[in-house]
Amino acid sequence: MCFLSTGFLALAATYVYAAPALLKWPGHPSNLTYGITDDPTNVVDRTFDYIICGGGLTGLTVASRLSEDPDIHVLVIEAGGDDHNDPRVYDVRTYGQAFETHLDWNITSTPVPWQNNTRLDLVAGRTLGGSGYVSLYSYDLFHAQLKACLTASSQSHSSINGASWTKGPSSQYDLLPLLNGDDSWAWEPFNNEYMLKAEHFNLPLPLEKLRGARYSAGLHGEAGPVEVSFASGIFAEPQQQAIEASRKVWEGLTRDADAADGNVTGATIIPNMVESDVSQNRSSPFTAYVQRQIQQRDNLLILTGHRVTRIGWSGGDSVVAERVYFQAKAGSEVYSVKTRGEVLLAAGSFVPLDLQSPQILELSGVGDPNILAAAGVPLKKAAPGVGKHMQEQTKNSLYLTAQERAFNGSGPPSAIAFPDIHMLLGKNASAVYNDVKAGLPSFAADLERQGLVVNAEATHMILAAQLDNLFKDNAPAAEIFFTITPHSGQLGIDLWNLIVLSRGTCHIHSNNSWDHPIVEPSYFGHPLDLAIQVAASKQGREVYRTDPLAQFVRKKEKPGNADGPEGDDGDWEGWVKSSFTSVWHYIATLAMMKEEFGGVVGTDFKVYGIENVRAIDASVLPIQLSAHLSSSLYGIAEKAAVAIKKDQRKA
């Protein structure tokens, strides 16, 4: 992979990258170049066909697809910088080093009562390409401890994530038409037409096959922009031993030949979003969709270092987006740019306020009238579902010391077990199902009373469908990600409950666009969420005590908490609640559901009641998937681009 030299970037604080030509359409000055710029004067008071708020995974994908038409002019506004030359961005093996730097927004949750009211770190990429729904693995134990177990794992994953490439079970995608009324969101059409469109799968080499890489012909895309490869540094051991031990602990767990087949429950070694050459550099939204294109097109401009503050509407009573306002920092000059077409929200389901799609809408007067009134924002369009229905997973990590032996590989780690609910709960599964099912109506009603969802009846239906998917369709209930850190001699597991019944919110509390939103993830808001996390943690450690994996673990020399308690389930509950962190897979805050369910956008991605504003990121995904989200988000972006182009043709 070829990158520009860092010396070039140091030539000036303000620069335009790869500007191939001059702006050509009438009515605009001839000195406006295209490429990447951090100078707002290249943008201010101009008019574009599409303004994309956010330069993460979905924003760059859609920008690239729309600008394939030379007559369509696209602007992307991204708060982060162009850091694609930074090894913390392009080298997946540096995963975690970007956290708590200028590449990370460094924000936190509301206080967590089980952790002495401390606030959990909420990682979100502050860089072109975004965080991409940070795919979890703990690559450095010291950093993990320093970051309070933050080196695990959102909307998909991109420029600072772990680059994991997985898909959910087909049965979960098949739930989407139930919520949005559109059969094209079911597994077969969504996967075949959109997810595969993004993927360029590279066949494993003989050495990678020898070390456990498997695939099935016909399940992967061949011509897409995103490079998907098995790691050239794939570990010789103990990844395969971890899979063997997992199958002993969870009876019925299969060795999955290829988790891209829509049947995810099992154990597997996954590919990553990395180049297939020896560099193993990240295949990010920038490298896949934009880096080459901006050198060839004169109709795509990316403004970095500026945050979108709100949408400006045309005059009168109509709700038509006319412009977007943006700033470099609090107190700096506010600029605006006009659209002759549409504003596309690609700022994420949850990242900081400047690049967060629900909060951009709220600051623009679109949302729950009560929330807006309390924040001092005049109401433009009532949309009670904005910022609600949030679903986020919880993660715990177990760390053990490895025996002194060579691991023979550089990673990244890629062995995962996906047990189902029956494997985790055993003989108690049937009783738990009946108990949870009976309590769903009152639980859904409580969610509505607390302002976490819009419609209790619809929420009950959705929760019941998710519950049946776990217990009857045997969808994966937890992910057990085996981690290896050769230089520190650490083995471990990052594990999390995949399908949460809890619902949370994220809302503005003032009309100042630089105030962080109030985030209430409602961790463990339903008892089943905690029960799954406890079972996965307890049984995950048992995997490391089971041969053939046990031979790689050094016997514990003194009591500690890094590998969990030695007590009963009550002790494990305390351990889980005191040491968990976020997975950073926030979704559903602009849910693509029927409007009467509390949905915010329709299947054409348009915000209900607004003709020219669409949400095109993870905020539209209405339910969690038993997967890392990047492949699904690329599918969402590809589908959004097709929907937008379809409306272009109608016009």
C-alpha positions in Angstrom: 0.0 0.0 0.0 1.3 3.5 -0.9 0.9 6.4 1.4 1.9 10.1 1.1 5.0 11.0 3.1 4.5 12.7 6.4 6.9 15.3 5.3 4.4 16.4 2.7 1.8 16.9 5.3 4.1 19.0 7.4 4.5 21.6 4.6 1.5 23.5 5.8 -1.2 23.5 8.4 -3.8 24.2 5.7 -3.6 22.1 2.6 -5.6 20.6 -0.2 -4.7 17.0 -1.0 -4.8 15.4 -4.4 -6.7 18.2 -6.1 -7.0 16.9 -9.7 -9.0 19.7 -11.3 -11.0 22.8 -10.8 -14.6 23.1 -9.9 -16.5 23.2 -13.2 -20.2 23.9 -12.7 -21.5 27.4 -13.4 -21.9 30.0 -10.8 -18.9 29.2 -8.6 -15.4 30.5 -8.6 -12.7 28.7 -10.6 -10.3 28.5 -7.7 -12.2 25.9 -5.7 -10.2 22.7 -6.0 -11.2 19.2 -5.0 -9.5 16.6 -2.7 -9.0 17.0 1.0 -8.8 20.4 2.7 -8.9 21.8 6.2 -9.5 25.3 4.9 -13.2 26.4 5.2 -12.8 29.1 2.6 -12.7 26.4 0.0 -16.2 25.5 1.1 -18.0 28.4 2.7 -21.1 29.7 1.0 -20.8 27.2 -1.9 -23.6 24.9 -3.1 -23.3 21.1 -3.5 -25.7 18.4 -4.6 -25.0 16.4 -1.4 -23.5 17.5 1.9 -22.5 14.5 4.0 -22.1 15.1 7.7 -19.4 12.8 8.8 -16.4 11.2 7.1 -16.6 7.7 8.7 -17.3 4.3 7.2 -20.8 5.1 5.8 -20.1 8.7 4.9 -17.0 7.9 2.7 -18.7 4.9 1.1 -21.7 6.9 0.0 -19.6 9.9 -1.0 -17.6 7.6 -3.3 -20.6 6.0 -4.8 -22.4 9.3 -5.5 -19.4 11.0 -7.0 -19.1 8.2 -9.6 -21.4 10.5 -11.5 -19.2 13.4 -12.7 -22.2 15.8 -12.7 -22.9 15.2 -9.0 -20.9 17.3 -6.6 -20.4 16.0 -3.1 -19.0 17.6 0.1 -18.0 15.6 3.2 -17.5 17.5 6.4 -15.4 15.6 9.0 -14.4 16.8 12.4 -11.3 14.7 12.6 -8.1 15.2 10.5 -6.6 13.3 7.6 -4.4 10.9 9.6 -4.2 8.1 7.1 -0.3 8.3 7.2 -0.3 7.6 11.0 0.7 4.0 11.8 -1.9 4.0 14.6 -4.5 4.3 11.8 -3.1 2.2 9.0 -1.5 -0.6 11.0 -4.1 -2.9 12.6 -1.4 -4.4 14.8 -1.1 -1.0 16.7 -4.8 -1.3 17.7 -5.5 0.5 21.0 -2.6 3.0 20.7 -4.9 5.6 19.1 -7.1 5.6 22.3 -6.8 8.7 24.5 -4.9 10.6 21.8 -6.1 13.3 19.4 -7.4 10.4 17.3 -10.0 9.6 19.9 -12.8 11.9 21.2 -12.0 10.8 24.8 -15.5 11.1 26.2 -17.4 9.2 28.8 -20.8 7.7 29.8 -23.0 8.8 32.6 -21.8 7.5 36.0 -21.9 3.7 36.5 -23.3 2.9 40.0 -21.5 -0.5 40.1 -18.2 1.1 39.5 -18.2 3.8 42.2 -20.1 6.2 39.9 -17.1 6.4 37.6 -17.7 7.1 33.9 -16.9 4.6 31.3 -14.6 5.6 28.4 -16.5 5.7 25.2 -14.1 5.3 22.3 -14.9 7.0 19.0 -12.5 7.8 16.2 -11.7 11.5 15.7 -10.1 11.0 12.3 -11.1 10.6 8.6 -12.6 7.2 8.3 -14.0 7.2 11.9 -13.8 4.4 14.4 -15.8 1.9 12.4 -17.4 0.3 15.4 -14.4 -0.7 17.1 -13.9 -4.4 16.7 -12.7 -5.8 20.0 -9.4 -7.3 21.0 -7.0 -6.6 23.8 -3.7 -6.2 22.0 -1.6 -4.9 24.9 -2.4 -5.7 28.5 -0.6 -2.7 30.0 -2.6 -0.4 27.8 -5.8 -2.3 28.7 -5.1 -1.9 32.4 -4.2 1.8 31.9 -7.4 2.3 29.9 -9.5 0.4 32.4 -10.0 -2.5 30.0 -10.6 -0.3 27.0 -8.6 -2.3 24.5 -11.5 -4.4 23.4 -13.8 -3.7 20.5 -18.5 0.6 16.7 -21.0 2.0 13.7 -18.1 -0.3 11.8 -15.9 -0.1 11.9 -13.0 1.9 10.1 -9.8 3.7 10.9 -9.0 2.8 14.5 -10.9 -0.4 15.0 -9.7 -4.0 15.2 -10.6 -4.7 11.6 -12.7 -7.9 12.3 -14.9 -9.0 9.4 -17.9 -11.0 10.5 -21.6 -11.2 9.7 -24.7 -11.9 11.8 -26.9 -14.9 11.4 -29.4 -14.8 8.6 -32.3 -15.1 11.0 -31.5 -11.7 12.5 -31.4 -9.9 9.2 -34.7 -11.6 8.4 -36.2 -9.7 11.4 -35.5 -6.3 9.8 -38.5 -6.5 7.4 -40.7 -7.1 10.4 -39.7 -3.8 11.8 -39.5 -1.7 8.6 -41.9 -3.4 6.2 -39.3 -3.9 3.4 -38.4 -7.4 2.3 -35.2 -6.2 0.6 -33.6 -5.9 4.1 -33.9 -9.7 4.6 -30.6 -11.7 4.7 -30.6 -13.0 1.1 -31.1 -9.7 -0.8 -29.2 -7.6 1.7 -26.2 -9.8 1.8 -26.1 -10.7 -1.9 -26.8 -7.3 -3.3 -25.1 -5.0 -0.8 -22.7 -6.6 1.7 -21.0 -8.7 -0.9 -20.7 -5.6 -3.2 -18.3 -4.0 -0.7 -16.0 -7.0 -0.3 -12.9 -8.1 -2.1 -12.1 -11.5 -0.5 -8.5 -12.8 -0.8 -8.2 -16.6 -0.7 -6.0 -17.8 2.2 -2.5 -18.9 1.5 -1.3 -22.4 2.2 0.4 -21.4 5.5 -2.8 -19.6 6.6 -4.8 -22.7 5.8 -2.4 -24.8 7.8 -3.0 -22.5 10.8 -6.8 -22.8 10.7 -8.0 -20.3 8.0 -11.0 -21.8 6.3 -13.6 -20.5 3.8 -16.4 -21.7 1.6 -16.6 -20.9 -2.1 -19.4 -18.6 -3.1 -19.9 -16.8 0.2 -17.7 -13.8 -0.4 -17.6 -10.8 -2.6 -14.8 -10.8 -5.2 -14.8 -7.3 -6.8 -15.6 -4.9 -3.9 -13.3 -2.1 -2.6 -12.7 -3.5 0.9 -9.8 -5.9 1.1 -10.7 -8.9 3.3 -7.9 -11.3 4.1 -6.7 -13.8 6.7 -3.7 -12.3 8.6 -0.4 -13.2 7.0 0.9 -13.2 10.6 -1.8 -15.7 11.7 -0.8 -17.4 15.0 0.3 -21.0 14.7 -1.0 -21.5 18.2 -2.9 -21.4 20.5 -5.8 -20.2 18.4 -6.8 -23.7 17.1 -6.3 -25.1 20.6 -8.8 -22.4 21.9 -11.3 -23.6 19.4 -10.9 -27.2 20.4 -11.2 -26.3 24.1 -14.3 -24.3 23.4 -16.0 -27.2 21.8 -15.4 -29.2 25.0 -16.8 -26.6 27.2 -19.9 -25.8 25.1 -21.5 -29.1 24.0 -22.7 -28.9 20.5 -20.5 -26.0 19.4 -19.4 -26.7 15.9 -16.2 -25.8 14.0 -17.6 -23.3 11.6 -16.0 -23.6 8.2 -17.1 -20.1 7.2 -19.1 -17.7 9.4 -20.2 -15.7 6.3 -22.8 -18.4 5.5 -25.5 -16.9 7.7 -25.1 -19.6 10.3 -22.8 -18.0 12.9 -23.1 -20.2 16.0 -19.9 -22.1 16.3 -16.1 -21.5 16.6 -14.0 -20.1 13.8 -11.0 -18.1 12.7 -12.1 -14.9 11.0 -10.6 -12.8 8.3 -9.8 -9.1 8.8 -10.1 -5.9 6.8 -6.5 -5.8 5.8 -4.5 -5.8 2.6 -3.4 -9.2 1.5 0.3 -8.3 1.1 2.9 -8.7 3.8 2.2 -5.2 5.1 -1.2 -6.3 6.4 -2.2 -2.6 6.4 -5.8 -1.7 7.2 -8.3 -1.6 4.4 -10.2 1.3 5.7 -13.1 3.3 4.2 -10.6 5.9 3.2 -8.2 3.5 1.4 -11.0 1.4 0.0 -13.4 4.1 -1.3 -11.7 7.5 -1.3 -7.9 7.6 -1.5 -7.7 6.7 -5.2 -11.0 8.4 -6.1 -10.1 11.9 -4.9 -7.1 11.8 -7.2 -9.2 11.0 -10.2 -12.4 13.0 -9.6 -13.1 16.8 -9.6 -16.5 16.5 -7.9 -15.6 15.2 -4.4 -14.4 17.5 -1.7 -13.6 16.5 1.9 -13.4 19.2 4.6 -11.5 18.0 7.7 -11.1 19.6 11.1 -14.7 21.0 11.3 -17.7 19.8 13.0 -21.3 20.1 11.8 -23.3 22.1 14.3 -26.8 22.1 12.8 -28.9 22.0 9.6 -30.4 25.3 8.3 -33.9 25.1 6.9 -35.4 27.1 4.0 -37.9 29.8 5.0 -41.6 29.3 5.7 -43.3 26.3 7.3 -41.8 23.7 5.0 -39.1 21.4 6.4 -36.5 21.5 3.7 -32.8 21.5 4.4 -31.1 24.4 2.7 -27.6 24.5 4.3 -25.3 23.1 6.9 -23.5 25.1 9.6 -20.1 24.1 10.8 -17.2 25.2 13.1 -13.6 24.3 13.8 -13.8 24.7 17.5 -16.0 26.3 20.2 -16.0 30.1 19.9 -14.5 30.1 16.4 -16.3 31.5 13.3 -19.4 29.7 12.2 -19.5 28.9 8.5 -22.2 27.5 6.3 -22.5 25.7 3.0 -25.6 25.3 0.8 -27.1 22.2 -0.8 -29.2 22.1 -3.9 -30.0 18.5 -3.1 -29.8 16.7 0.2 -28.1 16.6 3.6 -26.9 13.1 4.5 -26.3 12.3 8.2 -23.3 9.9 8.5 -22.1 11.0 11.9 -22.8 7.8 13.8 -25.3 6.5 16.3 -23.1 7.6 19.1 -20.0 9.6 18.9 -19.3 13.1 20.3 -21.9 15.7 19.7 -20.4 17.3 16.6 -20.4 14.1 14.7 -23.5 12.4 16.0 -26.5 12.1 13.7 -29.3 12.1 16.4 -27.8 15.2 18.0 -27.4 17.1 14.8 -31.1 16.6 14.2 -32.0 17.7 17.7 -29.8 20.8 17.5 -31.7 21.5 14.2 -35.1 21.3 15.8 -36.0 17.8 14.9 -36.8 15.4 17.8 -38.8 14.9 20.9 -40.5 18.2 21.6 -40.0 17.8 25.4 -36.2 17.2 24.9 -35.9 20.2 22.6 -37.9 22.5 24.9 -35.7 21.6 27.8 -32.6 22.3 25.7 -33.8 25.6 24.5 -34.1 24.5 20.8 -37.1 25.7 18.8 -39.1 22.8 17.4 -39.1 22.5 13.6 -40.4 18.9 13.2 -41.6 16.5 16.0 -39.8 13.2 15.7 -40.1 11.5 19.1 -37.8 8.5 18.3 -34.7 10.7 17.8 -32.0 9.6 20.3 -34.1 6.7 21.8 -34.0 2.9 21.4 -30.2 2.9 21.9 -28.8 -0.6 22.2 -25.2 -1.2 23.4 -23.4 -4.3 24.5 -21.2 -4.8 27.6 -17.7 -6.4 27.6 -15.5 -8.1 30.2 -11.9 -9.2 29.7 -10.0 -12.1 31.3 -6.2 -12.0 31.3 -3.9 -14.9 31.9 -0.1 -15.4 31.8 1.1 -17.7 29.0 3.7 -20.4 29.4 7.1 -19.4 28.0 6.9 -20.6 24.5 6.8 -19.0 21.0 3.5 -18.2 19.6 4.9 -18.1 16.0 2.9 -15.3 14.6 2.3 -11.5 14.9 -1.5 -11.5 14.6 -3.9 -9.9 14.9 -5.7 -12.6 16.9 -8.7 -14.0 15.1 -10.1 -17.0 16.9 -13.7 -16.6 18.1 -16.4 -18.8 19.7 -20.0 -17.9 19.3 -22.0 -20.1 21.8 -25.8 -19.9 21.8 -28.1 -19.3 24.7 -28.7 -23.0 25.4 -25.0 -23.7 25.6 -24.6 -20.8 28.1 -27.7 -21.4 30.3 -27.9 -25.2 30.0 -30.8 -26.9 31.7 -32.1 -23.5 33.0 -32.6 -22.2 29.5 -36.3 -23.2 29.2 -37.3 -21.7 32.6 -35.4 -18.5 31.8 -37.1 -18.2 28.5 -40.6 -18.6 30.0 -39.8 -16.1 32.8 -38.4 -13.4 30.4 -41.2 -13.9 27.9 -43.9 -13.4 30.6 -42.3 -10.2 31.8 -41.8 -8.5 28.4 -45.1 -6.6 28.4 -44.4 -4.8 31.7 -40.8 -4.3 30.8 -41.7 -2.6 27.5 -44.2 -0.5 29.3 -41.5 0.6 31.8 -39.2 1.5 28.9 -41.9 3.8 27.5 -42.6 5.4 30.8 -38.9 6.1 31.3 -38.7 7.8 27.8 -36.3 5.1 26.5 -38.6 4.0 23.7 -41.6 5.6 21.9 -44.1 2.7 21.7 -44.4 0.1 24.3 -46.6 -2.3 22.2 -44.2 -2.2 19.3 -41.2 -2.6 21.6 -42.8 -5.6 23.2 -43.2 -7.2 19.7 -39.5 -6.4 18.9 -38.2 -7.8 22.2 -40.3 -10.9 21.8 -38.8 -11.4 18.3 -35.3 -11.0 19.6 -35.9 -13.4 22.4 -37.3 -16.0 20.1 -34.3 -15.5 17.8 -32.0 -16.4 20.8 -33.9 -19.3 22.2 -35.7 -20.8 19.2 -33.4 -19.9 16.2 -30.3 -20.5 18.3 -28.6 -17.3 17.3 -25.3 -16.6 19.0 -25.8 -15.1 22.4 -22.2 -14.2 23.3 -18.9 -13.6 21.6 -15.7 -15.1 23.1 -12.7 -13.4 21.4 -9.4 -15.1 22.2 -6.6 -12.6 22.5 -2.8 -13.1 22.3 -0.2 -10.5 23.1 3.2 -12.1 22.3 5.5 -9.4 23.5 3.9 -9.3 27.0 3.2 -13.0 27.2 -0.5 -12.5 27.8 -3.4 -14.6 26.8 -7.0 -13.6 27.3 -10.6 -13.3 26.3 -12.7 -10.3 25.4 -16.3 -11.4 25.8 -19.7 -9.8 25.5 -23.4 -10.3 25.4 -24.4 -9.9 21.8 -28.2 -9.3 21.9 -29.3 -6.9 24.7 -32.9 -6.3 25.7 -32.0 -3.1 27.5 -32.7 0.2 25.8 -31.0 3.6 26.3 -30.9 7.1 25.1 -28.6 9.9 23.9 -29.9 13.5 23.9 -28.7 17.1 23.9 -29.3 19.0 27.1 -28.5 22.5 25.8 -28.5 24.4 22.5 -24.7 24.7 22.6 -23.4 22.3 19.9 -20.1 21.9 21.8 -21.8 20.5 25.0 -21.5 16.7 25.1 -24.8 14.9 25.0 -26.2 13.0 27.9 -25.7 9.3 27.2 -27.7 6.8 29.2 -26.8 3.3 27.8 -28.9 1.5 30.5 -26.3 -1.2 30.9 -27.9 -4.4 32.4 -31.3 -2.8 32.2 -32.8 -6.2 31.8 -31.8 -9.2 34.0 -31.1 -11.5 30.9 -28.4 -9.1 29.8 -26.5 -9.7 33.0 -27.2 -13.5 33.1 -25.7 -13.9 29.7 -22.6 -11.9 30.6 -22.1 -13.8 33.8 -22.4 -17.2 32.0 -20.1 -16.2 29.2 -17.5 -14.9 31.6 -17.5 -17.9 33.9 -17.5 -20.4 31.1 -15.0 -18.4 29.0 -12.4 -18.8 31.8 -13.2 -22.5 31.9 -12.1 -22.8 28.3 -8.6 -21.7 29.4 -8.6 -24.4 32.0 -9.5 -27.1 29.4 -7.0 -29.0 27.3 -5.5 -28.5 24.8 -5.6 -24.8 25.6 -4.7 -25.3 29.3 -1.2 -26.3 28.5 -0.5 -22.8 27.3 -1.5 -21.1 30.5 1.0 -20.6 33.4 -0.4 -21.7 36.7 -1.6 -18.7 38.8 1.0 -17.7 41.3 -1.1 -15.5 43.6 -4.7 -14.5 43.9 -5.9 -11.7 41.6 -8.9 -10.4 39.8 -7.7 -10.4 36.2 -9.0 -13.9 35.4 -12.3 -13.6 37.4 -13.4 -14.7 40.9 -13.3 -18.2 42.3 -16.7 -18.0 43.9 -20.3 -18.6 42.9 -22.6 -16.8 40.5 -23.1 -14.0 42.9 -19.4 -13.3 43.0 -19.3 -13.5 39.2 -22.2 -10.9 39.0 -20.2 -8.6 41.2 -17.1 -9.1 39.1 -18.9 -8.5 35.8 -20.6 -5.3 37.0 -17.4 -3.9 38.5 -15.1 -4.6 35.6 -17.2 -4.3 32.4 -16.9 -1.6 29.8 -18.7 -0.7 26.6 -18.2 -2.5 23.4 -18.9 0.8 21.4 -21.4 -0.8 19.1 -24.2 1.8 19.7 -27.1 1.5 17.3 -30.8 2.4 16.7 -30.9 6.1 17.8 -32.4 7.0 14.4 -34.0 3.6 14.0 -35.2 2.5 10.6 -38.6 1.2 11.7 -42.2 2.0 10.9 -43.0 5.5 12.1 -45.8 4.2 14.4 -43.2 1.9 16.1 -41.1 5.0 17.0 -38.9 4.8 13.9 -37.2 8.0 12.6 -36.2 7.0 9.0 -38.0 5.0 6.4 -36.4 2.3 4.1 -35.4 5.0 1.7 -33.2 6.4 4.6 -35.2 9.7 4.6 -36.2 11.2 8.0 -40.0 10.9 8.2 -41.6 14.2 7.1 -38.4 15.7 5.6 -37.9 15.2 1.9 -34.1 16.0 1.7 -32.5 14.7 4.9 -31.4 11.1 5.2 -29.5 9.1 7.9 -27.1 6.6 6.4 -25.1 5.3 9.3 -25.4 2.8 12.2 -28.0 4.9 13.9 -30.6 3.4 11.5 -29.9 -0.2 12.4 -32.9 -1.0 14.7 -31.6 -4.1 16.5 -28.2 -5.6 17.4 -26.6 -8.3 15.3 -24.5 -11.2 16.6 -21.5 -9.8 14.7 -18.9 -7.1 14.4 -20.8 -4.4 12.5 -18.4 -3.3 9.7 -19.6 -5.7 7.0 -23.3 -4.8 7.7 -22.5 -1.1 7.8 -20.8 -1.3 4.4 -24.0 -3.0 3.2 -26.1 -0.2 4.7 -24.0 2.4 3.0 -24.1 0.6 -0.4 -27.9 0.3 -0.1 -28.2 3.9 0.8 -26.2 5.0 -2.2 -28.5 2.9 -4.5 -31.6 4.5 -2.9 -30.2 8.0 -3.4 -29.3 7.3 -7.0 -32.7 5.9 -7.6 -34.3 9.2 -6.5 -31.8 11.1 -8.7 -33.1 9.3 -11.7 -36.7 10.1 -10.8 -35.9 13.7 -10.5 
